[in-house]
Amino acid sequence: MKSLFIEILNEYVWDDIHLRINTKTSKDVEVALCKSCQLNVDDFMALISPAATPYLEQMAVLSRKYTQQRFGKTIQLYVPLYLTNSCVNHCVYCGFNHKNPIKRIILADEQIIREVEAIKALGDFQHVLLVTGDNPRDAGVDYIENALCIAKPYFSSISIEVQPLQEEEYKRLMEAGLHAVYCYQETYHKENFKNYHPKGMKSRFDWRIDAFDRMGKAGVHKIGLGVLIGLEDWRTDVTMMAFHLRYLQKTYWRTRYSISFPRIRPHEGEAFQPNSVMSDKELAQLIFAFRLFDHDVELAMSTREEHKFRDNMTTLGITSLSAGSKTDPGGYAVYKKELEQFAINDDRSPDEIFNAIKTQGYEVVWKDWDLCLQ
Ligand code: SF4
């Protein structure tokens, strides 16, 4: 019995998985589409493979059906609150990269309150995602806990997207009212990971991937996983994530899970050319494949994606959307439009997104899903 996912991951050979996906046939896709029981990762590989392209419409119909069966005709809205852009890491695709000469901000208590109040004026948000760069010295767990306590009276559900923490630190934040942790591995390609994360704590692949086990052991209610599309071959990367998801579900079965697949966006500083480009059609295929693979998992999409695409996916598999997002610390009230982490692609107001969802016959849920399902 393996005790950490890294031990399982080490047994997979990247090129073998890549070959397995790319040699899937129409027959493999049809077998996956006909299954009424839970799909395995091999089925998932068939559904994301080039061989599945002619089956997109069938996959979309099934994806919509399973999503509606599990979540009803509803979409959960959340809002990110960037607390700081201070970061010790050198991620080559990010505007907050330590070597990027931008103004660094760590929001003080009264500034966090101003931001929270500005968010509440935008819409009836009950689910906030607190986001930081990685600066354990000046914005470590004490700072995060304090921010969480400031935000708590305003929201029924608080999630974080911060640097990987120790198990004890996750426990401490849970006691302070934390609900969910989102942490993106970015890529599961261990050898190439350092090319994208050359310096700082994030260059330690094992520390990052082990964080999911630490979250599970700490009893985090919901864990969000994600691959940054554009680094490595996306099909192989998301397959590794599917293995990871199944491992976590089996090992930490009380926890719920969320999946994201952000595509690289332009940002401040030296431009990063994606190594692999995913078309809208391929992203749709991936969303459908994940829904068929797992009927219960939350599928989230941020404002990185263009609004028409988000609207289309609203009824076809996505269950959670960010809205009104500012990707810079203080972006809602304190420092407007100065310090974005990445450029957003859907700049509609929460009201406009609300109306777009309603127009499609769907209800908006402002709370986190798990709290609605309790
Ligand atoms: S992706 Fe995160 S860790 Fe990397 S530079 Fe940006 S803020 Fe820092």
Boltz pocket constraint, residues with backbone or C-beta under 6 A from the ligand:
constraints:
  - pocket:
      binder: B
      contacts: [[A, 85], [A, 86], [A, 87], [A, 88], [A, 89], [A, 90], [A, 91], [A, 94], [A, 95], [A, 96], [A, 97], [A, 98], [A, 132], [A, 133], [A, 134], [A, 202]]
      max_distance: 6.0
